[in-house]
Amino acid sequence: MAYVVTEQCIRCKHMDCVEVCPVDCFYEGENMLVINPDECIDCGVCEPECPVDAIEAENENNVKWLEINKKYAETWPNVTINRGAMPDAEKYAGEEGKFEKYFSEAPGEGT
């Protein structure tokens, strides 16, 4: 089982998680991060680092997010350096329905 990034990351993109990941399995989109579930070693060190609780262990309730993480990890660039959160992250923290409103398929910068 892997960890997955969920909707709460969208428009926040805190990057504290990427600097603690021992296998560099985070990939960067324009406004969120994803985890490559095939690279994740299920260590869990990233989960407590996320200030908006956007990282969860894979389970039956987040299958949609597992699929999204897998899909975009294949096309977005790998990211290993914490460049900080998006400038207006606090404004979007905790908002519901962010996927439908804000999700972007565009890749991020990566490292």
DODO-677391 format. One line per 4 residues: for each residue x negated, y negated, z negated of C-alpha. Coordinates in Angstrom, 3 decimals. Layout:
// residues N
X,Y,Z; ... $
//
This chain:
// residues 111
0.000,0.000,0.000; -1.147,-3.520,0.748; -0.389,-7.015,-0.419; 1.623,-9.357,1.769 $
2.031,-13.103,2.066; 5.660,-14.216,1.913; 7.750,-17.256,2.797; 6.530,-19.365,-0.120 $
3.199,-19.846,1.668; 4.821,-21.703,4.572; 3.996,-25.447,4.542; 1.890,-24.936,1.392 $
-1.016,-22.742,2.572; -3.023,-22.850,-0.647; -6.263,-21.079,0.141; -7.428,-20.008,-3.308 $
-6.688,-16.422,-2.289; -9.121,-16.320,0.628; -12.191,-17.039,-1.462; -11.539,-14.148,-3.880 $
-10.719,-11.506,-1.257; -13.561,-8.952,-1.217; -12.723,-7.711,2.305; -11.838,-10.997,4.059 $
-8.417,-9.782,5.199; -6.689,-13.198,5.374; -5.729,-14.739,8.695; -4.669,-18.330,9.257 $
-1.692,-19.717,11.071; -0.890,-23.372,11.547; 1.142,-23.550,8.342; 0.689,-20.264,6.452 $
-1.682,-17.389,5.824; -1.137,-13.652,6.334; -2.922,-10.533,5.116; -3.934,-7.772,7.500 $
-2.359,-4.751,5.775; -4.755,-2.378,7.541; -7.739,-4.200,6.015; -6.268,-4.881,2.557 $
-7.719,-2.549,-0.089; -4.852,-3.169,-2.539; -7.143,-4.644,-5.192; -4.669,-7.379,-6.135 $
-7.203,-10.112,-6.919; -5.469,-12.512,-4.532; -2.018,-12.329,-6.129; -2.719,-14.308,-9.340 $
-4.683,-16.934,-7.391; -1.619,-18.161,-5.486; -0.078,-21.140,-7.297; 3.276,-20.710,-5.483 $
3.587,-16.919,-5.963; 3.569,-16.245,-2.229; 1.587,-12.991,-2.476; 3.302,-9.742,-3.443 $
2.469,-6.055,-3.447; 4.099,-4.289,-0.516; 7.507,-2.907,-1.503; 10.912,-2.043,-0.060 $
12.119,-5.642,-0.529; 9.418,-7.292,1.577; 9.230,-5.026,4.636; 10.051,-8.040,6.840 $
6.973,-9.813,5.471; 4.770,-6.760,5.908; 5.713,-6.739,9.605; 5.083,-10.492,9.937 $
1.699,-10.182,8.215; 0.679,-7.288,10.461; 1.825,-9.018,13.663; 0.089,-12.343,13.086 $
-3.077,-10.857,11.580; -3.662,-9.429,15.050; -3.641,-12.836,16.778; -4.524,-15.508,14.204 $
-8.167,-16.231,13.300; -9.756,-14.803,10.180; -10.260,-17.289,7.346; -12.757,-16.914,4.507 $
-13.297,-20.471,3.287; -10.950,-22.341,0.965; -10.230,-25.690,2.624; -7.497,-26.551,0.153 $
-3.733,-26.660,0.499; -1.763,-28.551,3.111; -1.514,-32.262,2.253; 2.193,-32.142,1.393 $
2.217,-28.665,-0.190; 3.845,-29.787,-3.419; 6.837,-31.145,-1.506; 7.599,-27.680,-0.083 $
6.705,-25.483,-3.078; 9.667,-23.396,-4.141; 11.884,-24.353,-1.204; 14.092,-21.551,0.106 $
14.642,-20.749,3.790; 11.236,-21.999,4.919; 10.768,-19.293,7.551; 13.780,-20.383,9.569 $
13.004,-24.093,9.137; 9.228,-24.375,9.435; 7.427,-21.190,10.485; 4.951,-21.699,13.312 $
3.447,-18.948,15.447; 0.523,-21.220,16.319; -2.874,-20.128,15.032; -4.806,-22.095,12.436 $
-8.454,-23.092,12.453; -9.974,-19.978,10.847; -13.592,-19.985,9.774 $
//
